[in-house]
Amino acid sequence: MNEAVQLTAVTRAYGPVRAVNGVDLTVPTGQTVALLGPNGAGKSTTINLMLGLLAPDSGQVRLFGGTPESAIRAGRVGVLPQDAKLIPRVTVGELVDFVRRGYPSPLPLAEVLGLAGLTDLATRKADALSGGQARRVQFALAMAGDPELVVLDEPTTALDVEHRREFWSYLRAFAARGRTVLFSSHYLEEVQENADRVVVISAGRTLADATPDELRRQVGGTTVSLDPRGLSPVQLHRLPGVLSVAMRGGRAYLSCADSDATVRGLAEIGAIHELEVTGAGLEEAFMALTAQDRTAV
């Protein structure tokens, strides 16, 4: 079986709200895939369905060709949830060792502590850690069983820059061994640098599934930013070539399909103030894509 993850026409509703609305997702072994979407898009529900924590109302969820439960029981899956509490009154080393012993082929304790940067914290009580240190322990617990698939929900929350770099360095080496990584993140620079594919979800539906560079090209190649000098987002959105408008820090950022037409339109209304034209990044592409979806609803 070459697919680590396979979701087919999966749905899940909470009362009248359909949190997941026909999602199809296939992740071959060895890929690193980012799952993106605005708050309330259905990402966490999709992850919970993938891990067997929720049952779909319809559709099918498979990990390595079987049920999520069978893959997890076999120790093939590691999970780093967005919110997780550590057991108090035990040391970091005791906690990690206890968890790793529950897997059929775990990593050595020293290796797990080392990869998460916890060697010097092994004798520290788990409830006496900072937020970043606790997050590193949670990462160690996810990797302790040497999984074939690791699912990470906002994995670098609370990590400082140094540990964030170390975290991704390890995961790149992990993926290079043919292992599979699926993660959600609000740090889009991490997605740009580390994901083979980006899957964008909004209102429980898949909006896009492409490489980061393909996603940028699909949505719009350039961003025009300027001091709007009183122009509203609605006025800016009416300009030729504009796909979406975002206002940040007193500036307007226009994701454009045709930046030349947009600049000409700005010149015609005398609105060229502190103008910059740059290649669109993944953040601009993501914002444009979700803005288009909201407009279409």
N, C-alpha and C positions, 0 to 999 in steps of 0.2 A: 504494500500500500504506500503510494507516494504522497498522499495527502495527510498532513498532520491535523488539519482542521477542515471540516466540511459542514456548512450550514446550507440547507436547501429549503427555500420558501418558508422561512421560520417566522412565526408570529407569536406575539404575547401581549395581552391586554390587561389593564388594571381598570375594571369597570368599563366606562365608555371610552377610556383613553387607550389607544393602541400604541404601546411603547416601542414595539418592534413590529414592523408591518411588511412582511414578505422579504426578509433579508436573505440574500444568497452570498455566501463567502466560501472560497476555497483557498487554503494556504498550503502549498506544497512544503514538504520537509526541506529544511535548509534556508528558508526565507525569513527575513525580518520585516514584519508588516506593522504599520502604524494605523491605529483606529482613531479617527478624528471626528469631532462634531461639537456643536455648541452645547451648553448646559441643557439637559432635558432632551437630548437628541436620541437617546436610547442606547448609548455606548455601554453603560454599566449593566443594563438589562441584557444586552447581547453577550457580554462577558459572563454574566451569571448563567445564562442559558448554555453557553459553551462549556462551562464547568460543571453542569448538572445541578447547580444550586437552584435553578428554576426549571420547570418543565414547559416546553412550548405548547401553545394552544393548538398549533398546527405546524407542519413541516418536520424536518429531521435534522438532528445534530449528531455529528460523528467526529470522534477523535481517533486517528490512526485506524479508521475503518470500523471501530466499535463504539460502544456507548461511552460517554464521558466518565461514568462511574468505573467502568472496567479499566480505562486508561489510567485513571487516578489511583485505583487500587494497585495497579502494576508498577506504580512509581514513575510513570512516564511523563508526568506533568508537575511542574512547579508553579506556584502562584504567589504573586505579591499584590495583595489587595490595596486599595487606596487608603482605607482606614482599618488598622489592625492594632490590637492591644497585646502587649507582652505579658507573660505570666510574672507576677511580682515575687520577690523574695528568693529568686534563684539567680545564679550568676549567668552571664552571657555564655560562657563555655558550657555550663550544665544544660542550659536551654537548647543550644544548638546541637549538642551531643544527643540529648534526649530525642529531638526531632529526627536527626539523621539516622538514628538506630531503627526508626520505623520503616525505612526504605530497604528494598532488597539489595541494592548495590550503591550505597552512599559514598560520597567523597570522604576522604580522611578528615577528621576534625580540624587538624592544623591547616589543611588546604582551604576548608570552608571559611575559617576565621581569617586566613590571610587574604582571600579574594575579596572579602568585604571590609578589609582594613580594621579588623577587630582583635588582632592578636594581643595588643596592649590592653584591651578592655575585657579579656576573657574572665577575669576574676571580679569584674564590676557587677553589682546587682542590676538586673534588667530594669527595675523600676527607678534606678538612679541615673538614667541616661538622658542626654539632651534629645531634642526631636530628631536631629540629623543622625545621631548615634543609634537611636531606636530604629530609624529607617534602614540603616545598614544591617542591623540584626535581622529585620524582616526580610531583607534581600538574601542574607545568609540562609535563612530558613527556607526560602524559595529554591535555592540552588543546592541545598544539602543532599538531596537524593540524586544528584547528577541527572536531571531530567532531560528528556528529548525535546520537550516543548515547555517554554516558560511563558506565562501570561502575566503581564505587569500593568497595573492600573495606576497611572500617574507615578511612575517609579522614583523619580528624582526629587519629589516634593521634600523640602526641608534639608536637602543636601547642599553643601557649599560647593563652590566651583571646582575645587581640587577633587573632592570625592565624586562629583558628577562626572568628571573626565575619567577617573579610574573605573567608575561603574560602566561607562560605555566602552571603554577599552576592553574590559573583561567580556562584555556581551558580544563585541565584535569577534573576539577570539572564540567564544562559545559558538557563535553562528558559523564560524569558519570550519568547525568540526562537523558540520552538517546538521546542527541542531536548529530548532525553530523558535523564533521570538515573535510574540504578538504583544504590542503595548499601546496604551493610550497616553497622550501627553498634551499639555497646554504649552510646552516649550517647543515651538515650531522649528527653532534652529536645530534642536535635537532630531526632530523628524527628518529635516532636510539632509542632515549629515549621516544618519544611521539607517533609515528605512529603505528597503528595496521597493516597497509598494506603500501607497497611502490609500486607505479606504475611508471615504467621508460619508458619515451618516447624519441625516437630519430628519426629524419627525418620524424616526423609526424606519426610514428608507435609505437605501444606498444611493448617494448622489454621484459618486465618482470612485473609480478604482484604477489607479495608474501609478507610475513612478512619480517621485516629486517633481522632476523636470517636465514630464508629460503633463502633469496637473497644471503647472505654471503656464505651459503653452496653450492648453485647452481653454483656460479661463481668460487669459489676457496677458500679452507679453510685456506691458510696461505700466508704470505707475507715474502719474503726474501729481505732484504735490505743490501747494501754494498757500499763501495767506489769503483767506477767502474775503476779507474786508467786507463783511456783512452779507455775503452771498449765502443763501441757505442750501442745505444738502439737496433739496428738491430742485432748486435752480441749477445746481451743478450737475445733477443727474440727467437733466435735459440736454446737456451739451452733446454734440456728436462724438461718437466713439466711446462714451463712458458706460462701463458695465456696473459699477457700484461706487458708492461714496462713503468714506469713513472720516470722522472728525476726531483728531487726537492732538492735545496740547496746543490748541489754537490754530492748527493747520488742517487743511482738507487734503485727503489722499484719494485720488481718483484712479481706480483700476480701469484700464483702457484696452479696448480691442484695436483702436486706431489712435495713437497718441498725437499724430500730426493733425488729424481732424479736431481733436480736443483742444490742442494749443491754438489752432486757428479760431475755434469758437470762443476761446477765452480772450483772444486778441480783439475780436469783433465787439465784445462787450467791455473792453478795457479792464480786464481782470487779471493781467499778468503781474502779480506781485510776489516777489521771492519765489519764482517758479523753478521747479526742479523736475527733470524727467529721468527716471531710472528704470532698470529692468525689474519687473515684478518679482517679489520673493514669494515663498510659499505662504506666508501670512496673508499677503494681499490676495493670492489666488484663493485661499480658503475663505476669506471674508467675502470675496466676490461670488464664490459658488454658493455659499449659504444665503447671501443676500438675494441672489437670483431665485433661490428656492422659496424664500419667504414671499417674494413678489408674486411667484407663480401660484402660491396657495390661495 
